[in-house]
Every structure is written in C-alpha cells, then in structure tokens.
Amino acid sequence: MDDKLNRRSFFQLALMGAVAVPFIAKTAKLFASDACPSTPPAGKAVAQAGEGMGKTLEYVSDATSSKNIKYKAGNNCGNCKFYNTAKADGGYAPCTMLGMKYVTNCGWCKSYSAKA
C-alpha cells in the first residue's frame, strides 16, 4: 500500500472533512443548549425549591441533585410535559404544576411526566 497522499486522496479527505463540519457544529450547539442557565429571566416569577409548591413538589433547580426515589437519570423539566417551551426565556419556562412560575430546563420535581 502506498502511504503517500496523492491529489485524489487529498481531495477526498478534504471533502469528507467539509461534510463533517456542519454535523460537528450542530452537535456542539445541542450540548451547549443543554447547559443549565445561570440567571433567571428578569421580571418573571421563578419557582424556589424551598417555598410553596416548590417545597411540596420537591422541586430542585438541578435534577441530578434530587434525592427523590422517583427521579431517574435524564429526567428534567426541559423534557417534561408540564414545561411550557412555547414561553421559554433563556433556559427557563413556566411550569403548569408550579403555578406557571418559571423553572429551569434542567430542574426536576416529583410531578415529572415525560412528554409524549
């Protein structure tokens, strides 16, 4: 086998690389959008873990920190049917179960129900 990079091989590799770049960029964007938001939206009522319905439903702003036995890895507000994505604002959206208060997309509560 010839280990030299000829012109045809070079262009084949360049073409494969050019085709792969959009897929890599899209994947990186998906992972970035999964990051937990650090600041809640201004002027919106935000659910608090230890207050009112947040306390009753054992809401946590980071699902992985939940101690509830119902929590399963991968479950979070962002993929719950009560999370209103149509009104999302910077990684937060209103939750039906928490009185339409805004919750983070990576939060969780014991009323979690996967989107259909």
Contact map, one row per residue, 1 for C-alpha under 8 A:
11100000000000000000000000000000000000000000000000000000000000000000000000000000000000000000000000000000000000000000
11110000000000000000000000000000000000000000000000000000000000000000000000000000000000000000000000000000000000000000
11111000000000000000000000000000000000000000000000000000000000000000000000000000000000000000000000000000000000000000
01111100000000000000000000000000000000000000000000000000000000000000000000000000000000000000000000000000000000000000
00111110110000000000000000000000000000000000000000000000000000000000000000000000000000000000000000000000000000000000
00011111110000000000000000000000000000000000000000000000000000000000000000000000000000000000000000000000000000000000
00001111111000000000000000000000000000000000000000000000000000000000000000000000000000000000000000000000000000000000
00000111111100000000000000000000000000000000000000000000000000000000000000000000000000000000000000000000000000000000
00001111111110000000000000000000000000000000000000000000000000000000000000000000000000000000000000000000000000000000
00001111111111000000000000000000000000000000000000000000000000000000000000000000000000000000000000000000000000000000
00000011111111100000000000000000000000000000000000000000000000000000000000000000000000000000000000000000000000000000
00000001111111110000000000000000000000000000000000000000000000000000000000000000000000000000000000000000000000000000
00000000111111111000000000000000000000000000000000000000000000000000000000000000000000000000000000000000000000000000
00000000011111111100000000000000000000000000000000000000000000000000000000000000000000000000000000000000000000000000
00000000001111111110000000000000000000000000000000000000000000000000000000000000000000000000000000000000000000000000
00000000000111111111000000000000000000000000000000000000000000000000000000000000000000000000000000000000000000000000
00000000000011111111100000000000000000000000000000000000000000000000000000000000000000000000000000000000000000000000
00000000000001111111110000000000000000000000000000000000000000000000000000000000000000000000000000000000000000000000
00000000000000111111111000000000000000000000000000000000000000000000000000000000000000000000000000000000000000000000
00000000000000011111111100000000000000000000000000000000000000000000000000000000000000000000000000000000000000000000
00000000000000001111111110000000000000000000000000000000000000000000000000000000000000000000000000000000000000000000
00000000000000000111111111000000000000000000000000000000000000000000000000000000000000000000000000000000000000000000
00000000000000000011111111100000000000000000000000000000000000000000000000000000000000000000000000000000000000000000
00000000000000000001111111110000000000000000000000000000000000000000000000000000000000000000000000000000000000000000
00000000000000000000111111111000000000000000000000000000000000000000000000000000000000000000000000000000000000000000
00000000000000000000011111111100000000000000000000000000000000000000000000000000000000000000000000000000000000000000
00000000000000000000001111111110000000000000000000000000000000000000000000000000000000000000000000000000000000000000
00000000000000000000000111111111000000000000000000000000000000000000000000000000000000000000000000000000000000000000
00000000000000000000000011111111100000000000000000000000000000000000000000000000000000000000000000000000000000000000
00000000000000000000000001111111110000000000000000000000000000000000000000000000000000000000000000000000000000000000
00000000000000000000000000111111111000000000000000000000000000000000000000000000000000000000000000000000000000000000
00000000000000000000000000011111111000000000000000000000000000000000000000000000000000000000000000000000000000000000
00000000000000000000000000001111111000000000000000000000000000000000000000000000000000000000000000000000000000000000
00000000000000000000000000000111111100000000000000000000000000000000000000000000000000000000000000000000010000000000
00000000000000000000000000000011111110000000000000000000000000000000000000000000000000000000000000000000010000000000
00000000000000000000000000000000011111000000000000000000000001000000000000000000000000000010000000000001110000000000
00000000000000000000000000000000001111110000000000000000000000000000000000000000000000000111000000000001100000000000
00000000000000000000000000000000000111110000000000000000000000000000000000000000000000000000000000000000000000000000
00000000000000000000000000000000000011111000000000000000000000000000000000000000000000000000000000000000000000000000
00000000000000000000000000000000000011111101010000000000000000000000000000000000000000000101000000000001000000000000
00000000000000000000000000000000000000111111000000000000000000000000000000000000000000001101000000000000000000000000
00000000000000000000000000000000000000011111000000000000000000000000000000000000000000000000000000000000000000000000
00000000000000000000000000000000000000001111100000000000000000000000000000000000000000000000000000000000000000000000
00000000000000000000000000000000000000011111110000000000000000000000000000000000000000000000000000001100000000000000
00000000000000000000000000000000000000000011111000000000000000000000000000000000000000000000000000001100000000000000
00000000000000000000000000000000000000010001111100000000000000000000000000000000000000000000000000001110000000000000
00000000000000000000000000000000000000000000111110100100000000000000000000000000000000000000000001001110000000000000
00000000000000000000000000000000000000000000011111110110001000000000000000000000000000000000000000000000000000000000
00000000000000000000000000000000000000000000001111100110011110000000000000000000000000000000000000000000000000000000
00000000000000000000000000000000000000000000000111110110011000000000000000000000000000000000000000000000000000000000
00000000000000000000000000000000000000000000001111111111000000000000000000000000000000000000000000000000000000000000
00000000000000000000000000000000000000000000000101111111000000000000000000000000000000000000000000000000000000000000
00000000000000000000000000000000000000000000000000111111100000000000000000000000000000000000000001100000000000000000
00000000000000000000000000000000000000000000001111111111111100000000000000000000000000000000000001000000000010000000
00000000000000000000000000000000000000000000000111111111111000000000000000000000000000000000000000000000000000000000
00000000000000000000000000000000000000000000000000111111111000000000000000000000000000000000000000000000000000000000
00000000000000000000000000000000000000000000000000001111111000000000000000000000000000000000000000000000000011100000
00000000000000000000000000000000000000000000000011000111111100000001000000000000000000000000000000000000000011000000
00000000000000000000000000000000000000000000000111000111111110000000000000000000000000000000000000000000001111000000
00000000000000000000000000000000000000000000000010000100011111101100000000000000000000000000000000000000001110000000
00000000000000000000000000000000000000000000000010000000001111100000000000000000000000000000000000000011011100000000
00000000000000000000000000000000000100000000000000000000000111111100000000000000000000000000000000000000011100000000
00000000000000000000000000000000000000000000000000000000000111111100001000110000000000000000000000000000011110000000
00000000000000000000000000000000000000000000000000000000000001111100000010000000000000000000000000000000000000000000
00000000000000000000000000000000000000000000000000000000000101111110000000000000000000000000000000000000000000000000
00000000000000000000000000000000000000000000000000000000000101111111001000000000000000000000000000000000000100000000
00000000000000000000000000000000000000000000000000000000000000001111101000000000000000000000000000000000000000000000
00000000000000000000000000000000000000000000000000000000010000000111111000000000000000000000000000000000000001000000
00000000000000000000000000000000000000000000000000000000000000000011111100000000000000000000000000000000000000000000
00000000000000000000000000000000000000000000000000000000000000000001111100000000000000000000000000000000000001000000
00000000000000000000000000000000000000000000000000000000000000100111111110100000000000000000000000000000000101000000
00000000000000000000000000000000000000000000000000000000000000000000111111100000000000000000000000000000000000000000
00000000000000000000000000000000000000000000000000000000000000010000001111100000000000000000000000000000000000000000
00000000000000000000000000000000000000000000000000000000000000000000000111110000000000000000000000000000000000000000
00000000000000000000000000000000000000000000000000000000000000100000001111111011000000000000000000000000000100010100
00000000000000000000000000000000000000000000000000000000000000100000000001111111000000000000000000000000111100010000
00000000000000000000000000000000000000000000000000000000000000000000000000111111011000000000000000000011111110010000
00000000000000000000000000000000000000000000000000000000000000000000000000011111001010000000000000000001111000000000
00000000000000000000000000000000000000000000000000000000000000000000000000111111101000000000000000000000100000000110
00000000000000000000000000000000000000000000000000000000000000000000000000111111111000000000000000000000000000011110
00000000000000000000000000000000000000000000000000000000000000000000000000000011111100000000000000000000000000011111
00000000000000000000000000000000000000000000000000000000000000000000000000001001111100000000001110000000000000011000
00000000000000000000000000000000000000000000000000000000000000000000000000001111111110000000111100000000000000000000
00000000000000000000000000000000000000000000000000000000000000000000000000000000111111110000111100000000000000000000
00000000000000000000000000000000000000000000000000000000000000000000000000000100001111110000110000000000000000000000
00000000000000000000000000000000000000000000000000000000000000000000000000000000000111110000000000000000000000000000
00000000000000000000000000000000000000000000000000000000000000000000000000000000000111111000110000000000000000000000
00000000000000000000000000000000000000000000000000000000000000000000000000000000000111111111110000000000000000000000
00000000000000000000000000000000000000001000000000000000000000000000000000000000000000111111100000000000000000000000
00000000000000000000000000000000000010011000000000000000000000000000000000000000000000011111000000000000000000000000
00000000000000000000000000000000000110000000000000000000000000000000000000000000000000011111100000000001100000000000
00000000000000000000000000000000000010011000000000000000000000000000000000000000000000011111110000000111100000000000
00000000000000000000000000000000000000000000000000000000000000000000000000000000001110111011111000001111100000000000
00000000000000000000000000000000000000000000000000000000000000000000000000000000001110110001111101011110000000000000
00000000000000000000000000000000000000000000000000000000000000000000000000000000011100000000111111111110000000000000
00000000000000000000000000000000000000000000000000000000000000000000000000000000011100000000011111111000000000000000
00000000000000000000000000000000000000000000000000000000000000000000000000000000010000000000001111110000000000100000
00000000000000000000000000000000000000000000001000001100000000000000000000000000000000000000011111111000000000000000
00000000000000000000000000000000000000000000000000001000000000000000000000000000000000000000001111111000000000000000
00000000000000000000000000000000000000000000000000000000000000000000000000000000000000000000011111111100000000000000
00000000000000000000000000000000000000000001111000000000000000000000000000000000000000000000111101111110000000000000
00000000000000000000000000000000000000000001111000000000000000000000000000000000000000000001111000011111000000000000
00000000000000000000000000000000000000000000011000000000000010000000000000001000000000000001111000001111101000000000
00000000000000000000000000000000000110010000000000000000000010000000000000001100000000000011100000000111111000000000
00000000000000000000000000000000000110000000000000000000000000000000000000011110000000000011100000000011111000000000
00000000000000000000000000000000011100000000000000000000000011100000000000011100000000000000000000000001111100000000
00000000000000000000000000000000000000000000000000000000001111100000000000011100000000000000000000000011111110000000
00000000000000000000000000000000000000000000000000000000001111100100001000111000000000000000000000000000011111010000
00000000000000000000000000000000000000000000000000000100111100100000000000001000000000000000000000000000001111110000
00000000000000000000000000000000000000000000000000000000111000000001011000000000000000000000000000000000000111110000
00000000000000000000000000000000000000000000000000000000100000000000000000000000000000000000000010000000000011111000
00000000000000000000000000000000000000000000000000000000000000000000000000111001110000000000000000000000000111111100
00000000000000000000000000000000000000000000000000000000000000000000000000000001110000000000000000000000000000111110
00000000000000000000000000000000000000000000000000000000000000000000000000100011100000000000000000000000000000011111
00000000000000000000000000000000000000000000000000000000000000000000000000000011100000000000000000000000000000001111
00000000000000000000000000000000000000000000000000000000000000000000000000000000100000000000000000000000000000000111
